[in-house]
Amino acid sequence: MDAAERPDVSTLSYEQARDELIEVVHHLEAGSTSLEDALALWERGEALAARCQAWLDGARERLEAARAGDGQPVGAPGGAGAAGDNAREVALEGDAAGLGEEDA
């Protein structure tokens, strides 16, 4: 996929950004690209890594907020998340990091 076909990093889900980052790393490790292309891939990889980190930071903030709500660990009997919430569901909801539907 060339640069014109790649979606804006800010619109990617965690999984999309992670998968593309893996692809970028494979291309760079292969060493078969020109210097200019390698630099463009590296810059894209940096942006993808930052997007993944933003998703993870948002998930961490939500988990910490849920824990702070009643002092119980998330998922503990009677604690926040006891009704079946899990970390994956929390991580996939980008609104915690200011990544609402328009960004996700």
Secondary structure as UniProt FT lines:
FT   TURN            3..5
FT   HELIX           9..11
FT   HELIX           14..30
FT   HELIX           35..70
FT   TURN            74..75
FT   TURN            77..78
FT   TURN            80..83
FT   HELIX           87..92
FT   HELIX           94..97
FT   TURN            101..103
//
